[in-house]
Amino acid sequence: MVAFAVTWDYRCPFARNAHDHLLTALEAGADWDVEFRAFSLDQPHIEAGQPSVWDEPEKYPGMVVNYAGIVVRDRQPEKFLAVHRALFEARHAHSLDTRKREVVSEVLAGCGVDAAAVMAEIDDGWPVEVARKEHTAGVDQLEVFGVPTFIHGDRAVFVRLLDRADGDAAKATSTMNRIVDMVTGWPELNEFKATQLPV
């Protein structure tokens, strides 16, 4: 079984694309050991010497949805994959404002999760610290700069997919196998980037 980690921030459309492939493949029985790690797209834009997004969480309501994902991942892992997909879809398929707690709560409730309990966990503060730890470790140890980044051992690779699986398990599994093979089996490849978007 191949083990790897992948970063997320629910606000990124490319993270949505990659995680759609990943989730679809996992739901179809892909034999991978995947660790989902939170990353903040806000934090890289904080100027040196200024308080982090974790030190002033009230200023960064867009992080609430990521904290909700952390709570479900760590407290109700059996529901995480469904919630993970639903939180991406809330933002990108349904154009919902996931900076609002009530919106995130509705998504959680739709997945059979006690939203009030999740919000209470967020208010307790530990999900903020988990997010800080995961983000900071990625940056400090592997120079992670965005989402989605696939991580295997001491190798971290930022991946940008232009499509989603849209329920096609064979496509999702094939796509993810290509990525995993390149990340885990081809360390000599440092950069592979198209100069233009496909027409």
FENHU-V152708 format. One record per residue. N is the residue number from 1. RES is the residue in three letters. PHI is phi in whole degrees, -180 to 180 (999 if undefined). NEAR is the number of other ideal C-beta (glycine too) atoms within 12 Angstrom. Layout:
n:N res:RES phi:PHI near:NEAR
n:N res:RES phi:PHI near:NEAR
//
This chain:
n:1 res:MET phi:999 near:10
n:2 res:VAL phi:-86 near:22
n:3 res:ALA phi:-111 near:17
n:4 res:PHE phi:-156 near:33
n:5 res:ALA phi:-117 near:35
n:6 res:VAL phi:-146 near:43
n:7 res:THR phi:-88 near:41
n:8 res:TRP phi:-146 near:46
n:9 res:ASP phi:-144 near:45
n:10 res:TYR phi:-62 near:44
n:11 res:ARG phi:-83 near:32
n:12 res:CYS phi:-91 near:30
n:13 res:PRO phi:-66 near:25
n:14 res:PHE phi:-75 near:29
n:15 res:ALA phi:-64 near:41
n:16 res:ARG phi:-59 near:36
n:17 res:ASN phi:-59 near:30
n:18 res:ALA phi:-65 near:42
n:19 res:HIS phi:-71 near:47
n:20 res:ASP phi:-64 near:37
n:21 res:HIS phi:-61 near:43
n:22 res:LEU phi:-63 near:41
n:23 res:LEU phi:-64 near:39
n:24 res:THR phi:-63 near:30
n:25 res:ALA phi:-67 near:34
n:26 res:LEU phi:-64 near:27
n:27 res:GLU phi:-64 near:23
n:28 res:ALA phi:-88 near:22
n:29 res:GLY phi:103 near:12
n:30 res:ALA phi:-56 near:28
n:31 res:ASP phi:-95 near:15
n:32 res:TRP phi:-126 near:30
n:33 res:ASP phi:-103 near:16
n:34 res:VAL phi:-107 near:35
n:35 res:GLU phi:-108 near:24
n:36 res:PHE phi:-93 near:41
n:37 res:ARG phi:-119 near:37
n:38 res:ALA phi:-75 near:47
n:39 res:PHE phi:-144 near:42
n:40 res:SER phi:-103 near:41
n:41 res:LEU phi:-77 near:31
n:42 res:ASP phi:-77 near:31
n:43 res:GLN phi:-58 near:36
n:44 res:PRO phi:-63 near:21
n:45 res:HIS phi:-96 near:15
n:46 res:ILE phi:-79 near:20
n:47 res:GLU phi:-70 near:9
n:48 res:ALA phi:-56 near:9
n:49 res:GLY phi:89 near:7
n:50 res:GLN phi:-91 near:13
n:51 res:PRO phi:-59 near:17
n:52 res:SER phi:-76 near:26
n:53 res:VAL phi:-63 near:31
n:54 res:TRP phi:-85 near:29
n:55 res:ASP phi:-83 near:20
n:56 res:GLU phi:-133 near:16
n:57 res:PRO phi:-60 near:26
n:58 res:GLU phi:-66 near:17
n:59 res:LYS phi:-85 near:18
n:60 res:TYR phi:-129 near:28
n:61 res:PRO phi:-63 near:24
n:62 res:GLY phi:-66 near:29
n:63 res:MET phi:-81 near:38
n:64 res:VAL phi:-57 near:40
n:65 res:VAL phi:-65 near:48
n:66 res:ASN phi:-67 near:48
n:67 res:TYR phi:-63 near:44
n:68 res:ALA phi:-62 near:50
n:69 res:GLY phi:-61 near:50
n:70 res:ILE phi:-63 near:41
n:71 res:VAL phi:-60 near:40
n:72 res:VAL phi:-66 near:38
n:73 res:ARG phi:-56 near:32
n:74 res:ASP phi:-90 near:27
n:75 res:ARG phi:-104 near:26
n:76 res:GLN phi:-136 near:25
n:77 res:PRO phi:-58 near:19
n:78 res:GLU phi:-68 near:14
n:79 res:LYS phi:-105 near:28
n:80 res:PHE phi:-63 near:30
n:81 res:LEU phi:-59 near:28
n:82 res:ALA phi:-66 near:25
n:83 res:VAL phi:-66 near:41
n:84 res:HIS phi:-57 near:42
n:85 res:ARG phi:-63 near:35
n:86 res:ALA phi:-63 near:37
n:87 res:LEU phi:-71 near:48
n:88 res:PHE phi:-63 near:39
n:89 res:GLU phi:-67 near:27
n:90 res:ALA phi:-57 near:33
n:91 res:ARG phi:-76 near:31
n:92 res:HIS phi:-97 near:24
n:93 res:ALA phi:-93 near:20
n:94 res:HIS phi:-112 near:17
n:95 res:SER phi:54 near:11
n:96 res:LEU phi:-85 near:24
n:97 res:ASP phi:-86 near:20
n:98 res:THR phi:-79 near:35
n:99 res:ARG phi:-78 near:24
n:100 res:LYS phi:-94 near:19
n:101 res:ARG phi:-60 near:26
n:102 res:GLU phi:-66 near:20
n:103 res:VAL phi:-69 near:28
n:104 res:VAL phi:-60 near:38
n:105 res:SER phi:-62 near:29
n:106 res:GLU phi:-65 near:25
n:107 res:VAL phi:-64 near:37
n:108 res:LEU phi:-60 near:38
n:109 res:ALA phi:-61 near:22
n:110 res:GLY phi:-65 near:21
n:111 res:CYS phi:-100 near:28
n:112 res:GLY phi:79 near:16
n:113 res:VAL phi:-105 near:32
n:114 res:ASP phi:-73 near:20
n:115 res:ALA phi:-65 near:30
n:116 res:ALA phi:-62 near:19
n:117 res:ALA phi:-67 near:19
n:118 res:VAL phi:-65 near:37
n:119 res:MET phi:-64 near:27
n:120 res:ALA phi:-64 near:19
n:121 res:GLU phi:-65 near:29
n:122 res:ILE phi:-62 near:35
n:123 res:ASP phi:-65 near:19
n:124 res:ASP phi:-67 near:17
n:125 res:GLY phi:102 near:18
n:126 res:TRP phi:-67 near:19
n:127 res:PRO phi:-65 near:32
n:128 res:VAL phi:-63 near:32
n:129 res:GLU phi:-69 near:22
n:130 res:VAL phi:-64 near:30
n:131 res:ALA phi:-61 near:41
n:132 res:ARG phi:-59 near:30
n:133 res:LYS phi:-63 near:21
n:134 res:GLU phi:-68 near:38
n:135 res:HIS phi:-63 near:37
n:136 res:THR phi:-63 near:23
n:137 res:ALA phi:-62 near:22
n:138 res:GLY phi:-63 near:35
n:139 res:VAL phi:-69 near:24
n:140 res:ASP phi:-70 near:13
n:141 res:GLN phi:-90 near:19
n:142 res:LEU phi:-130 near:25
n:143 res:GLU phi:59 near:17
n:144 res:VAL phi:-64 near:35
n:145 res:PHE phi:-126 near:21
n:146 res:GLY phi:-168 near:31
n:147 res:VAL phi:-128 near:41
n:148 res:PRO phi:-86 near:43
n:149 res:THR phi:-113 near:39
n:150 res:PHE phi:-96 near:42
n:151 res:ILE phi:-127 near:33
n:152 res:HIS phi:-138 near:27
n:153 res:GLY phi:61 near:17
n:154 res:ASP phi:-102 near:15
n:155 res:ARG phi:-115 near:25
n:156 res:ALA phi:-125 near:32
n:157 res:VAL phi:-131 near:37
n:158 res:PHE phi:-78 near:30
n:159 res:VAL phi:-127 near:34
n:160 res:ARG phi:-125 near:23
n:161 res:LEU phi:-99 near:29
n:162 res:LEU phi:-96 near:18
n:163 res:ASP phi:-130 near:20
n:164 res:ARG phi:-119 near:28
n:165 res:ALA phi:-76 near:29
n:166 res:ASP phi:52 near:18
n:167 res:GLY phi:87 near:16
n:168 res:ASP phi:-86 near:19
n:169 res:ALA phi:-65 near:22
n:170 res:ALA phi:-65 near:18
n:171 res:LYS phi:-63 near:21
n:172 res:ALA phi:-61 near:32
n:173 res:THR phi:-66 near:25
n:174 res:SER phi:-63 near:19
n:175 res:THR phi:-62 near:31
n:176 res:MET phi:-68 near:40
n:177 res:ASN phi:-62 near:23
n:178 res:ARG phi:-61 near:23
n:179 res:ILE phi:-64 near:38
n:180 res:VAL phi:-61 near:34
n:181 res:ASP phi:-63 near:20
n:182 res:MET phi:-70 near:23
n:183 res:VAL phi:-72 near:33
n:184 res:THR phi:-91 near:27
n:185 res:GLY phi:-118 near:18
n:186 res:TRP phi:-137 near:16
n:187 res:PRO phi:-65 near:15
n:188 res:GLU phi:-71 near:9
n:189 res:LEU phi:-81 near:15
n:190 res:ASN phi:-100 near:13
n:191 res:GLU phi:-150 near:10
n:192 res:PHE phi:-147 near:16
n:193 res:LYS phi:-141 near:12
n:194 res:ALA phi:-70 near:11
n:195 res:THR phi:-82 near:6
n:196 res:GLN phi:-137 near:7
n:197 res:LEU phi:-76 near:9
n:198 res:PRO phi:-65 near:7
n:199 res:VAL phi:-82 near:5
//
